[in-house]
Amino acid sequence: MKADLHLHSTASDGRFTPEELVRHVFQSGLTLMALTDHDSVDGAPAAIAAARAFPPLEVIPGVEIGTDVPHGEVHVLGYFVDYKSAGLLSRLESLRSGRVDRAQRMITKLKKLGVDIEWRRVQELAGGGSIGRPHIAQAMLEKGYIPNLKEAFNKYIGRDGPAYAEREKLTPEGAVQLVIRAGGLPVLAHPNDIESIDKLLIELKAAGLVGMEVYYGLYPAETVRRLKALAKRYDLIPCGGTDYHGLDTMNEAALGSILVPQESVDRLLALTRKKV
């Protein structure tokens, strides 16, 4: 199976609706995809239904949950989650509310820096989905304050930027446990820049982590080799994907350009069968 296990739709900060994303994924030659929107599983029903028109493509219902650590962020992916779980839906709704508050505070900070964008336009760009920093970046790009989306993060709204604002988050262990309670498989997302990664992996493995991204986005070969060795050391399934949003073709991997090894897919599927 040709798999990409990290994809975003308009249910959070992706460019394409779940249905459109499914079509693009199929056209790229993939046969397995995980829809992993930020703090949202709202796109899962539509994506699963749309995939029926594109056999043999299958959709894994997933989520990407942002968490806080002392000097940065850690994101946890959940695969095969029960997207109808009342507990999961309630907690994700709370996290999305935190995203709204953070976005509004960022816009206030940007105005003090001479970058005047409208909250209404950010909402329009989100299209009813989970609001994220890429929507703020898009609004900035539209008004000519930045030459590309990456510049928004580098200069303004990245974690160390003058317009950055915190939001309500779980701990990494809390996110792992939330995924497990929803019947899913927790996997650490884009781990390359995480400080004290060994310590974190030991803690999350004890909490129930089953995998970590190795084959990710634009990671160079040397990074992939290092992360693969790290996954082996802690007996974690080496997963991955493009983290495709469809917003910035210059700075994100293209659909079909990152493939998760069949062995990893088989190990994930074996874990889901154990749950049945």
Secondary structure, 3 states (H helix, E strand, C coil): CCEEEEECCCCCCCCCCHHHHHHHHHHCCCCEEEECCECCCCCHHHHHHHHCCCCCCEEEEEEEEEEEECCEEEEEEEECCCCCCHHHHHHHHHHHHHHHHHHHHHHHHHHHCCCCCCHHHHHHHHCCCCCCHHHHHHHHHHCCCCCCHHHHHHHHHCCCCCCCCCCCCECHHHHHHHHHHCCCEEEECCCCCCCCHHHHHHHHHHHCCCEEEEEECCCCHHHHHHHHHHHHHCCCEEEEECCECCCCCCCCCCCCCCCECHHHHHHHHHHHHHHC
